[in-house]
C-alpha cells in the first residue's frame, strides 16, 4: 500500500514537542527505526515534574543529566517558544556561546575559543554538525533552522569523539526523522519589514513498516533593515529558500538505512559593511580621517544605512547528500557507517571604504566540496560501554578575497576607474584521517571512569595566488602579474580524555574531566606566507548535574580551566591579510543552567556565565596605530607593536545571563501562554587589541510572546516582539585596511521585529 504525501506548508518553527518525546524519538529512530509525530507549537505540559531530555553528545543515547560534560540541549519545543530560527538567535540560550558574522561567514566562539582568521578558506575552532555530518565551512552555520528536532551544544574541547576543529566545542543540529503515521504541519509568519516566513513538512510510510519518507521546506523573506542612501535601495534584507528530504528503509529488524538530501539558497543585499567611525591614528591622539571622507565622500547619519556607489550582494548555495547504515549485531552491539558529500558556493560583495566615494571594493568567495566517511562500532554491558571509530575527511576549497581600487585619488588611468588592486586566493586541499575510541566502566557502584583517545593525521596542500596592481583596469576574473606558491604539510595529534563521574544520589551527578583539543595547522589562503602551527588546548572541567524538588527543578553547574596555545589570529599588514600564531592564553570560568516548573502553569529557564579569557603573552602590531606602545616590536614585521598580555580574547564577554519565564493558562478554547525573556551580555571585544571603538558595550535585550494552542493541538498562533526596546548592537567589527584610512567596518544585530505566527499540524 502506498500513501501519497502532499503538503502545503508555511511558517517558522512553530512545531514543538515535549523534550522527553523529542529526545526519545531521536534515540529510537537512530537505533531501531521507530517513528515520531509532530506536536503543538507551544508546550502545554501540565505535569508536575520536568521531562527528561535525551542527548547523543557522546555518540550514544543518554539522559542529559547522566552525561559528564557541559552540554546544552535545546529541544524543538524550546526553539518554538522563543521563536528561534537560526543559531545566532539561539546563542542566548547557551552559556558562553557568542556568534557574529564576517563577509558572510559565521564567527562562532565558545568559552573564548573561536574563529579569528578573516581570510577566505578559514576554518573555525567549533565543530559544526548537521545530522551527524561535520560541515567545514562556517558560512553554512548562518542558515536558518527548519524542521529541527534538537540542538545540542557541547562546550569544551571534543578531541576524542568529534576531533576535527573541535578545539572549543561542537554544535549538533538534528532534523526530524520520517514517521510511519501520515503527519505534517504548515506554518506562516508575518511581521514588520514585510517579513514572510513559510515552513512545512509532511511525513509518512510509502511501504508500511519498511520505507518511510519526510519532506520539509522553508522560505524566508523580509525587506531591508536599512537602505543605501546613494542608490535608494534596501540593504540587509533577506531572501532564502531551503528544502530537505529524508528516507528511512528498514528491511529487517536489525538493519536501518537513512538517506537524506538538503539544499539551501540565499540571494539578497545583506553582508555589506556598516561604518562605525575611524580607528586610524598617526600618533597618540592624532586620528586619521578615512580616505573616502577626505575625497569628499559622505557616510550615512543612520548607522543602519550604507552610502556605497553600488549595493552589497550576498549569494550562497549549499547542500549535500548523506547515507547512514546501522546494523544490530546482537548482544547490545551495533555497527554503523555514515557517508556524506557536500558542496558550497558563496560570494559576498561590499566596500572596504564605507563612503560614497567607493575607494575600494571587497569581494569574498568560496567554492567548496567535501566528502566524509565515518565507521563506528559500539557495545554495552551492565558495567562497560565502549565505542571505537574510524574517520576520513576530504575537502577541496577554492577561495579568494578581491579588493579592486577606485583610482579617484590618483587619477590613473582615469578618475573613478577601478584597477585590479589586491587579490589573494587559491585553493586548499585537505585529507584528514582519524581513529578514536572511548569506554566508560563502572569501577564501583555509581562511580564511573571514562577513558578516550583520538589519533588525528591531517595533510593540507596549498596553492596561493596573490597580486597587487594599481595600473591595470579591473576586470573580474582577470589576474595579471600573479605571484603563486605551492606547498603542503602534514600535522598529527593525540587527544585523550579522562573523566570520573559519581552518582551521589539518584538525582545528583558529580564529575571531573581532563581533555585535550587540537586544530591542525593551516595555510593562509593567498597570503604567500609559511603555514601556522596547530592550536592546542588542555582543559580541566568539573561539574554537577542535579534535579531537585521532586524533579521540578533542574540545576547544572560547570567550572573549567584551559591552557590554550598557538592561537591562530588574522590581521591586516599593508594590503595583505596575514595569519599568525598568538603565543598563549589562559581561560577559566563558571557556568550555570536552570530550569524550574514552579507550578503546573508557571515555568522558568535561565543561564549565567562568568568567563576570564586572557592572553598570557602576545605581541602584535596594530595597523591602525602604527606607533605601537613604544616598548615592543612586532616579531612578524619589525614594526612598533603592542604587548597584549592580559587583554581579553575576541568574542569572550566576561559575563552573560539569560532569564525566561512563561505562564500557561488552559481555557475551554485552548491554552494561552505568555512568555517574557531578558538577556544580558557584557562588553565584547572583536579584536585582540581591546579598543573600545572596536567592541560592543554591555547591553540587555527583551523579547515577549503570547501564544495559543487549540484543545486538539492542531491549531496554534503566536504574537511576538523581539528586541522590544529596539536596541542597536554590533555583532562584529574590524579595522579595515590602512590604505583607505582604517575605518571601522562591521555588522549589526536585527532591530525590533514583531509579528504573528500561525500554524496547523496533522
C-alpha positions in Angstrom: 0.0 0.0 0.0 1.4 3.4 -1.0 0.4 6.5 0.9 0.6 9.7 -1.2 2.3 12.5 0.5 1.2 16.0 -0.3 1.6 19.2 1.7 1.0 22.9 1.8 3.3 24.4 4.4 4.0 27.7 5.8 5.7 29.4 8.8 8.6 29.5 11.3 9.5 26.7 13.7 6.1 26.6 15.3 6.1 22.9 15.9 7.1 21.7 19.3 7.2 18.5 21.2 7.8 17.8 24.8 11.5 17.3 25.5 11.1 13.7 26.5 9.2 12.8 23.4 11.6 14.7 21.2 14.7 13.0 22.7 13.2 9.5 22.8 12.1 9.8 19.2 15.5 10.8 18.1 17.1 7.9 20.1 14.7 5.3 18.9 14.8 6.5 15.3 18.6 6.4 15.3 18.8 2.9 16.8 15.7 1.0 15.8 13.8 3.0 13.1 11.0 3.9 15.4 8.8 6.8 14.4 7.7 10.1 15.8 5.0 12.7 15.1 4.7 16.4 15.2 3.4 18.1 18.3 1.9 21.5 19.3 3.7 24.8 18.7 4.0 25.7 22.3 4.4 23.1 25.1 1.3 22.9 27.3 2.7 20.1 29.5 1.0 20.5 32.9 2.7 17.5 34.5 4.1 18.3 38.0 7.8 17.5 37.0 10.3 18.3 34.3 10.5 16.0 31.4 13.7 14.0 30.8 16.0 15.1 27.9 18.0 12.6 26.0 21.1 13.6 24.1 23.7 11.9 21.9 26.6 14.1 23.0 28.8 11.0 23.5 27.6 9.4 20.3 25.2 7.2 22.2 21.8 7.9 23.7 21.9 9.2 27.3 19.9 11.3 29.7 21.3 14.8 29.7 21.6 14.5 33.5 23.9 11.4 33.1 26.4 13.0 30.7 29.7 14.0 32.5 30.4 17.1 30.4 28.9 20.5 29.8 26.1 20.1 27.3 23.2 22.4 26.5 20.2 20.7 24.7 17.6 22.9 23.2 14.5 21.0 22.1 12.2 21.9 19.3 9.6 23.0 21.9 12.1 25.5 23.4 13.1 26.7 19.9 9.5 27.3 19.2 8.6 29.0 22.4 11.4 31.6 21.8 10.7 31.9 18.1 14.3 30.9 17.3 15.0 30.5 13.6 18.8 30.4 13.5 22.0 29.8 15.5 22.6 33.4 16.2 19.2 33.8 18.0 19.9 30.5 19.9 23.2 31.9 21.3 21.5 33.5 24.3 20.2 30.0 25.5 23.8 28.6 25.7 26.3 29.8 28.3 29.4 31.4 26.8 28.3 31.0 23.2 28.9 34.0 21.0 28.2 34.4 17.3 28.9 37.2 14.8 29.4 37.4 11.1 32.3 38.4 8.8 31.8 38.7 5.0 29.1 36.0 5.0 31.0 33.7 7.4 29.9 32.7 10.9 32.3 33.7 13.7 31.4 31.2 16.4 33.1 31.3 19.8 32.6 29.0 22.9 34.3 30.0 26.1 36.5 32.4 24.2 37.7 29.9 21.6 36.5 30.7 18.1 37.3 31.9 14.6 39.9 34.7 14.5 41.0 34.3 10.9 39.4 36.7 8.5 40.7 35.2 5.2 38.8 33.1 2.7 39.3 29.4 3.4 39.4 30.0 7.2 38.2 27.2 9.5 36.7 27.8 12.9 37.6 26.0 16.2 34.0 25.0 16.9 32.9 21.8 15.0 29.5 22.2 13.3 27.5 19.1 12.6 24.1 18.6 10.8 22.6 15.2 11.4 25.9 13.8 12.4 27.9 15.2 9.4 30.7 17.6 10.0 30.4 20.7 7.9 33.7 22.5 7.4 32.6 25.9 6.0 31.3 28.2 8.8 29.1 30.1 6.3 26.7 27.1 6.5 26.1 27.8 10.2 24.3 31.0 9.3 21.5 29.2 7.5 18.1 29.0 9.2 16.6 26.3 11.4 13.7 24.4 10.0 12.0 21.1 10.9 14.6 20.8 13.7 14.3 18.1 16.3 17.0 19.3 18.7 20.1 21.5 19.1 23.0 20.3 21.2 26.0 22.4 22.1 29.0 20.7 23.7 31.2 23.1 25.5 34.9 22.4 25.9 37.4 20.5 23.6 35.8 17.5 22.0 39.1 16.0 20.7 38.1 12.3 21.2 34.7 11.7 19.7 34.4 14.7 17.4 38.1 15.6 16.8 38.4 17.8 13.7 38.2 21.5 14.6 36.5 20.9 17.9 39.1 22.7 20.0 36.4 24.8 21.7 33.4 22.5 21.4 30.9 21.1 19.0 27.4 22.1 17.7 25.0 19.4 16.6 21.7 20.1 14.9 19.3 17.1 14.4 16.4 17.3 12.0 13.2 15.4 12.4 13.1 11.8 11.1 10.4 10.2 8.9 7.4 8.8 10.6 5.2 5.7 9.9 2.0 7.6 10.5 0.9 10.2 8.0 1.6 13.6 9.6 2.8 17.0 8.9 2.5 20.7 9.6 2.2 24.1 7.9 3.3 27.4 9.4 3.2 31.0 8.4 4.9 34.1 9.9 4.0 37.6 9.0 5.9 40.6 10.5 7.2 44.1 10.2 9.7 44.9 7.4 7.3 42.9 5.3 8.6 39.6 6.8 7.1 36.4 5.4 8.3 33.0 6.5 6.8 29.8 5.3 7.6 26.4 6.6 6.1 23.0 6.4 6.7 19.2 6.4 4.9 16.1 5.6 5.8 12.6 6.6 4.5 9.0 6.3 5.1 5.5 5.1 5.5 4.5 1.5 5.7 0.8 2.3 4.3 0.3 5.9 6.9 -0.8 8.4 9.6 -0.8 5.6 10.0 2.5 3.9 9.2 6.0 5.4 9.7 9.4 3.9 9.7 13.0 5.1 9.9 16.3 3.1 10.4 19.7 4.7 10.9 23.2 3.4 11.2 26.8 4.4 11.3 30.2 2.7 12.3 33.5 4.4 11.8 37.0 3.1 11.9 40.4 4.7 12.7 44.0 3.5 15.9 45.7 4.5 16.7 46.9 8.0 18.4 49.9 6.3 19.0 51.4 2.9 21.8 52.5 0.6 21.4 56.3 0.6 23.3 56.5 -2.7 21.1 54.1 -4.7 18.0 54.4 -2.6 17.7 50.6 -2.3 17.1 48.4 0.7 20.1 46.7 2.3 20.2 43.9 5.0 17.1 42.3 3.5 16.7 38.5 3.4 15.7 36.0 0.7 16.3 32.3 1.4 14.8 29.0 0.3 15.5 25.6 1.8 14.4 22.0 1.2 15.2 18.7 2.8 14.1 15.1 2.0 14.6 12.0 4.2 14.1 8.3 3.6 14.2 5.5 6.2 14.4 1.9 5.0 14.2 -0.9 7.5 14.3 -4.2 5.5 14.8 -6.2 8.7 14.6 -5.6 12.4 18.4 -5.3 12.6 19.1 -3.1 9.5 18.3 0.5 9.1 19.3 2.7 6.2 18.7 6.5 6.5 19.2 8.7 3.4 19.0 12.5 3.4 19.4 15.3 0.9 19.2 19.1 1.5 19.5 22.3 -0.4 19.8 26.0 0.7 19.9 29.1 -1.4 20.2 32.8 -0.4 20.2 35.8 -2.7 19.9 39.2 -1.1 21.6 42.5 -0.4 22.9 41.7 3.1 26.5 41.4 4.2 27.5 45.0 3.5 30.0 46.7 5.9 28.4 49.3 8.1 30.6 52.3 9.1 31.3 52.7 12.9 33.8 55.6 12.7 37.6 55.9 12.3 40.2 53.9 14.1 43.4 55.0 12.5 46.0 57.1 14.4 49.2 58.5 13.0 50.4 59.3 16.6 48.7 59.1 20.0 45.7 61.4 20.0 46.1 62.2 16.2 43.3 60.5 14.4 43.3 59.7 10.6 40.2 60.6 8.6 39.1 57.7 6.3 40.3 58.4 2.8 36.7 58.4 1.3 35.8 61.3 3.5 39.0 63.1 2.6 38.0 62.8 -1.0 34.6 64.3 -0.5 32.6 61.1 0.0 29.7 61.0 2.5 28.7 58.5 5.1 25.1 57.9 6.4 23.9 59.5 9.6 21.9 56.4 10.5 24.2 53.5 11.3 21.8 51.0 9.8 22.2 52.6 6.4 25.1 52.5 3.8 26.4 55.0 1.4 28.1 52.9 -1.3 28.1 53.5 -5.1 26.5 50.1 -5.6 24.5 47.8 -3.3 26.1 44.9 -1.4 25.2 41.4 -2.6 25.2 38.1 -0.8 24.7 34.9 -2.9 25.0 31.4 -1.4 24.2 27.9 -2.4 25.0 24.8 -0.4 23.6 21.3 0.0 24.5 17.6 0.2 23.6 14.0 0.5 24.2 11.5 3.2 23.5 7.9 3.9 23.7 6.2 7.3 23.6 2.4 7.6 23.1 0.9 11.0 23.2 -2.8 11.8 22.4 -4.5 15.1 24.9 -7.3 15.6 23.1 -8.6 18.7 24.3 -8.7 22.3 23.9 -4.9 22.5 26.5 -4.4 19.8 26.0 -2.1 16.8 27.9 -1.1 13.7 27.2 1.9 11.6 28.6 3.8 8.5 27.9 7.4 7.8 28.9 8.7 4.3 28.3 12.3 3.2 29.1 14.5 0.3 28.5 18.3 0.5 29.2 21.3 -1.7 29.0 25.1 -1.1 29.4 28.2 -3.2 29.1 31.7 -1.9 30.0 35.2 -2.9 29.6 38.4 -1.0 30.4 41.9 -2.3 30.8 45.1 -0.3 33.2 48.0 0.2 36.2 48.5 2.4 35.7 52.2 2.1 32.3 53.0 3.8 31.8 56.3 2.0 30.1 57.2 -1.3 33.5 57.7 -2.8 33.8 53.9 -3.1 37.6 53.9 -2.9 38.0 50.1 -2.5 35.6 47.2 -3.0 35.7 44.0 -1.1 34.7 40.7 -2.8 35.0 37.4 -1.0 34.1 34.0 -2.4 34.5 30.3 -1.8 33.7 27.2 -3.9 33.9 24.1 -1.7 33.4 20.3 -2.0 33.8 17.9 0.9 33.5 14.1 1.3 33.4 12.3 4.7 33.1 8.7 5.9 32.8 7.5 9.5 32.7 3.9 10.7 31.6 3.2 14.2 31.3 0.1 16.4 29.7 0.3 19.8 28.6 -2.1 22.6 27.5 -2.1 26.2 27.1 -4.4 29.2 25.9 -3.6 32.7 29.3 -2.4 33.7 31.0 -1.3 30.5 30.1 0.8 27.5 32.6 1.3 24.7 32.8 2.8 21.2 35.5 2.8 18.5 35.6 4.5 15.2 37.5 5.5 12.0 37.0 8.8 10.2 38.1 10.2 6.8 37.5 13.7 5.5 38.5 15.2 2.2 37.9 18.8 1.1 38.8 21.0 -1.8 38.2 24.6 -1.0 38.8 27.3 -3.6 38.5 30.9 -2.3 39.5 34.4 -2.9 39.5 38.0 -1.5 39.5 40.6 -4.3 39.9 44.3 -3.5 39.8 46.5 -6.6 40.7 50.1 -6.1 39.0 53.2 -7.4 41.7 55.5 -8.7 39.8 58.6 -7.8 42.7 59.5 -5.6 45.5 59.4 -8.2 43.5 59.8 -11.5 45.2 57.0 -13.4 44.2 55.6 -15.8 41.2 57.8 -15.4 39.5 59.3 -12.4 36.9 56.9 -11.0 38.3 53.9 -12.8 38.7 50.7 -10.8 42.1 49.0 -11.1 43.0 45.4 -10.1 44.2 46.4 -6.6 44.8 43.5 -4.2 43.9 39.9 -4.9 44.6 36.9 -2.6 43.3 33.5 -3.2 43.9 30.0 -4.5 42.9 26.6 -3.1 43.5 24.3 -0.1 43.1 20.6 -0.4 42.6 18.7 2.9 42.9 14.9 3.7 42.2 14.1 7.3 42.3 10.6 8.9 41.4 9.7 12.5 41.0 6.7 14.7 39.2 7.1 18.1 37.7 5.2 21.0 36.1 5.8 24.3 35.0 3.5 27.1 33.1 4.0 30.3 33.5 1.5 33.1 31.6 1.3 36.4 34.5 0.9 38.9 32.3 0.5 41.9 28.6 1.2 42.3 27.7 4.6 40.9 31.4 5.5 40.2 32.3 5.6 36.5 35.7 6.0 34.8 35.7 7.2 31.2 38.8 6.9 29.0 39.0 8.1 25.5 41.6 9.0 22.8 41.9 10.0 19.2 44.8 10.0 16.8 44.4 12.5 14.0 46.5 12.9 10.9 45.9 15.8 8.5 47.6 16.8 5.3 46.9 20.1 3.6 48.0 21.1 0.1 48.0 24.8 -0.7 48.1 26.8 -3.9 48.4 30.5 -3.2 47.8 33.3 -5.7 48.5 37.0 -5.0 48.8 40.2 -6.9 48.9 43.9 -6.2 48.3 46.1 -9.3 47.2 49.7 -9.4 47.7 50.2 -13.1 45.6 47.6 -14.9 41.8 48.4 -15.2 39.8 45.9 -13.2 38.1 43.0 -14.9 36.7 40.4 -12.6 38.5 37.1 -13.1 41.4 38.6 -15.0 44.5 38.5 -12.8 47.7 39.7 -14.5 51.0 39.5 -12.7 50.1 36.8 -10.3 52.7 35.5 -7.8 52.0 31.9 -7.0 53.2 29.4 -4.4 52.5 25.7 -4.0 53.3 23.6 -0.9 51.9 21.0 1.5 52.3 20.0 5.1 51.1 17.2 7.5 50.2 17.6 11.1 49.2 14.9 13.6 47.9 14.9 17.2 47.0 12.6 20.0 44.0 13.9 22.0 43.0 12.0 25.1 40.1 12.4 27.6 39.8 11.1 31.2 36.7 11.6 33.2 35.3 10.4 36.6 31.6 10.7 37.4 29.9 9.8 40.6 26.1 9.4 41.0 26.0 10.8 44.5 22.2 10.4 44.7 19.7 9.3 42.1 19.2 13.0 41.1 22.8 14.4 41.6 25.8 13.6 39.3 29.3 14.9 40.1 32.1 14.8 37.5 35.6 15.9 36.8 37.5 15.6 33.5 40.7 16.4 31.7 40.9 16.5 27.9 42.9 17.9 25.0 41.8 19.5 21.8 43.6 20.1 18.5 43.0 22.2 15.4 45.5 21.5 12.7 47.9 24.0 11.3 46.9 25.6 8.1 47.8 27.9 5.3 46.6 31.5 4.9 44.9 31.3 1.5 46.5 33.8 -0.8 48.9 35.1 1.9 52.2 33.7 0.4 53.3 33.0 4.0 54.6 30.0 5.8 51.9 27.8 7.5 50.8 28.5 11.0 51.2 25.9 13.8 48.2 23.9 15.2 46.1 25.3 18.0 46.2 23.1 21.1 44.2 23.3 24.3 44.4 21.3 27.6 41.2 21.6 29.6 40.1 20.7 33.1 36.4 20.7 33.9 34.3 19.9 37.0 30.6 20.0 37.2 27.3 18.9 38.7 24.1 17.7 37.1 21.2 17.8 39.5 17.5 17.6 39.8 15.6 18.9 42.9 12.2 19.4 44.4 10.7 16.2 43.2 12.1 16.7 39.7 10.6 20.2 39.4 13.9 22.0 39.3 17.0 21.1 37.1 20.3 22.8 38.0 23.5 22.1 36.1 26.9 23.8 37.0 30.3 23.6 35.3 33.7 25.1 36.1 36.7 24.9 33.7 40.3 25.9 33.2 42.1 25.9 29.9 45.7 26.2 28.8 45.4 27.4 25.3 48.5 27.6 23.0 49.3 28.9 19.5 46.1 30.7 18.8 45.6 31.3 15.0 44.7 35.0 14.6 44.3 37.0 11.4 45.1 40.7 10.8 45.9 43.1 8.0 49.5 44.1 7.3 49.9 46.5 4.4 47.5 45.4 1.8 47.6 41.7 2.8 45.6 39.5 5.1 48.0 37.7 7.5 47.5 34.8 9.8 49.8 34.4 12.8 50.1 32.3 16.0 49.5 34.2 19.2 51.7 32.8 21.9 49.2 31.5 24.5 46.2 32.3 26.6 44.6 31.1 29.9 40.8 30.7 30.1 38.7 29.8 33.1 35.2 30.4 34.2 31.9 29.2 35.7 28.5 28.3 34.1 25.1 27.6 35.4 21.8 26.4 33.7 18.5 26.2 35.5 15.0 25.0 34.5 12.1 25.0 37.0 8.5 24.2 36.9 7.4 26.4 39.8 3.7 25.4 39.4 1.8 23.3 36.9 1.3 26.5 34.9 4.5 28.6 35.6 7.9 27.7 34.2 11.3 29.4 34.4 14.5 28.8 32.5 17.8 30.6 33.0 21.6 30.5 32.5 24.5 32.6 33.6 28.3 32.5 32.9 31.4 34.2 34.0 34.4 34.0 31.7 38.1 35.0 32.2 39.8 34.6 28.8 43.1 36.5 28.6 46.3 36.4 26.6 49.3 35.3 28.5 51.9 36.7 26.1 51.2 38.1 22.7 53.0 40.9 20.9 51.5 42.2 17.7 51.4 45.3 15.6 48.1 47.2 15.1 48.0 48.5 11.5 45.6 51.3 12.6 48.1 52.6 15.2 51.5 52.3 13.6 53.3 53.9 16.6 52.8 51.0 19.0 53.3 51.3 22.7 56.9 52.5 22.4 58.4 49.4 24.1 57.7 46.4 22.0 58.4 45.3 18.4 56.2 43.1 16.2 58.3 39.9 15.6 56.5 39.4 12.2 57.2 42.9 10.8 59.8 44.5 12.9 57.5 47.5 13.4 56.4 49.1 16.7 53.8 46.9 18.3 51.7 46.4 21.5 52.1 44.0 24.3 48.7 42.4 24.5 49.4 40.2 27.6 46.3 40.5 29.9 44.0 41.5 27.0 40.6 39.8 26.6 40.3 37.3 23.8 37.9 38.3 21.0 34.3 37.4 21.4 34.7 36.5 25.1 32.5 38.7 27.3 33.2 38.4 31.0 29.5 38.0 32.0 26.4 36.8 30.2 23.0 35.9 31.6 19.5 34.9 30.4 16.1 34.6 32.1 12.9 33.3 30.5 9.6 32.9 32.2 6.2 31.7 30.9 2.7 31.2 32.3 0.2 28.7 30.7 -3.5 29.3 31.2 -5.8 26.5 30.0 -9.3 27.6 28.8 -12.2 26.0 27.1 -10.9 27.1 23.7 -7.3 26.0 24.2 -4.2 27.0 26.2 -2.7 30.5 26.2 1.0 31.1 27.1 2.6 34.4 28.0 6.4 34.4 27.9 9.0 37.0 28.6 12.8 36.9 28.1 15.7 39.1 29.1 19.3 38.6 28.2 22.5 40.4 29.3 25.8 40.5 27.5 28.9 42.2 28.9 31.3 44.2 26.7 32.6 42.1 23.7 35.9 43.0 22.1 36.2 42.0 18.5 40.0 42.2 18.1 42.9 41.3 20.5 43.8 45.0 20.8 40.8 45.6 23.1 40.0 49.0 21.7 36.6 50.2 22.9 35.7 51.6 19.5 36.1 48.1 18.0 33.8 46.5 20.6 30.2 46.3 21.7 29.4 47.7 25.2 27.3 45.7 27.6 23.6 45.6 26.8 20.3 43.9 27.7 17.6 42.8 25.3 13.9 41.9 25.9 11.6 39.6 24.0 7.9 38.9 24.6 5.5 36.2 23.2 1.8 35.5 23.5 0.8 32.0 22.2 -2.3 29.9 21.8 -2.7 26.2 21.1 -6.1 24.7 20.4 -7.7 21.9 22.6 -7.0 19.3 19.9 -3.5 20.8 19.4 -4.0 21.0 15.6 -4.0 24.8 15.5 -1.6 27.3 17.1 -0.8 31.0 16.9 1.7 33.3 18.4 2.3 37.1 18.7 5.9 38.1 19.2 8.2 41.1 19.7 11.9 40.6 19.6 14.4 43.3 20.8 11.5 45.1 22.4 13.4 48.3 23.2 14.9 48.4 19.7 18.5 48.3 20.9 21.1 48.8 18.2 24.0 46.4 18.8 27.1 45.4 16.9 27.6 41.7 16.1 31.1 42.1 14.8 33.5 44.8 13.7 37.1 45.1 12.3 39.5 47.8 11.5 39.8 48.0 7.7 42.8 48.5 5.5 45.1 51.4 6.4 45.1 52.3 2.7 41.6 53.5 3.0 42.2 55.3 6.3 41.5 52.5 8.8 37.7 52.9 9.1 35.8 50.6 11.5 33.6 48.3 9.5 31.1 45.8 10.8 27.7 44.3 11.2 24.6 44.9 13.3 22.1 42.6 15.0 18.5 43.0 13.9 16.4 45.9 15.1 13.0 45.4 16.8 10.9 42.9 15.0 7.3 41.9 15.6 4.6 39.8 14.0 2.3 36.8 14.2 2.9 33.1 13.6 0.1 30.8 12.5 0.4 27.0 12.4 -1.6 23.9 11.6 -0.5 20.3 12.2 -2.0 17.0 11.3 
